[in-house]
Amino acid sequence: MLFFLPLDYFSSINLRTPISLQDRNCSICHVTHTSQWHRHSKPGHYLCAACYRKQQRIMKSIKNKKENDRI
């Protein structure tokens, strides 16, 4: 079975055009310079290294809490 997408399906995301490093800003703290950029779960959004690490710690604690609740 084939599925066809409308021609303008990806036009709002525009996956073909790379975002230059000067145009990036963190989706959480809005800094424009960082040692490393990470992709956000939303297309076209980025996280700075500090916010990415913080999000990783939060997600890990949520995962551990869920596992402890099951026991």
C-alpha positions as CSV (number, residue, x, y, z in Angstrom):
1,M,0.0,0.0,0.0
2,L,1.4,3.4,-1.0
3,F,0.9,6.6,0.8
4,F,1.4,9.9,-0.8
5,L,2.2,13.1,1.0
6,P,1.1,16.5,-0.3
7,L,3.8,18.5,-2.0
8,D,3.9,21.2,0.6
9,Y,4.2,18.7,3.5
10,F,7.8,19.6,4.4
11,S,7.7,23.2,3.3
12,S,7.2,24.6,6.8
13,I,10.2,22.6,8.2
14,N,12.5,23.1,5.1
15,L,14.8,20.2,5.8
16,R,17.1,20.9,2.9
17,T,18.4,24.3,4.1
18,P,21.0,23.9,6.9
19,I,20.9,26.4,9.7
20,S,24.2,28.3,10.0
21,L,25.8,28.3,13.4
22,Q,25.3,32.0,13.7
23,D,21.5,31.6,13.4
24,R,21.2,29.0,16.2
25,N,20.0,29.8,19.6
26,C,19.0,27.5,22.5
27,S,15.3,26.8,22.8
28,I,15.5,27.0,26.6
29,C,18.0,29.6,27.6
30,H,18.3,31.4,24.3
31,V,22.2,31.6,24.2
32,T,23.7,31.9,20.8
33,H,27.2,30.5,21.5
34,T,28.1,27.1,23.0
35,S,30.7,24.5,22.7
36,Q,28.3,22.0,21.2
37,W,24.8,22.1,19.8
38,H,22.2,19.3,20.3
39,R,18.9,18.7,18.4
40,H,15.7,19.4,20.3
41,S,12.8,17.0,20.0
42,K,11.1,19.7,17.9
43,P,12.3,19.9,14.3
44,G,14.5,23.0,13.7
45,H,15.1,23.7,17.4
46,Y,18.4,23.2,19.2
47,L,19.7,23.0,22.8
48,C,23.0,24.3,24.1
49,A,25.4,21.8,25.8
50,A,24.4,22.9,29.3
51,C,20.6,22.7,28.7
52,Y,21.1,19.3,27.0
53,R,22.9,17.9,30.0
54,K,20.2,19.3,32.3
55,Q,17.5,17.7,30.2
56,Q,19.4,14.4,30.3
57,R,19.6,14.4,34.1
58,I,15.8,15.2,34.3
59,M,14.9,12.5,31.9
60,K,17.1,10.0,33.8
61,S,15.6,10.9,37.1
62,I,12.1,10.5,35.7
63,K,13.0,7.1,34.3
64,N,14.5,6.0,37.6
65,K,11.4,7.2,39.5
66,K,9.1,5.2,37.2
67,E,11.2,2.1,37.6
68,N,11.2,2.5,41.4
69,D,7.4,3.0,41.4
70,R,6.9,-0.3,39.7
71,I,8.9,-2.2,42.3
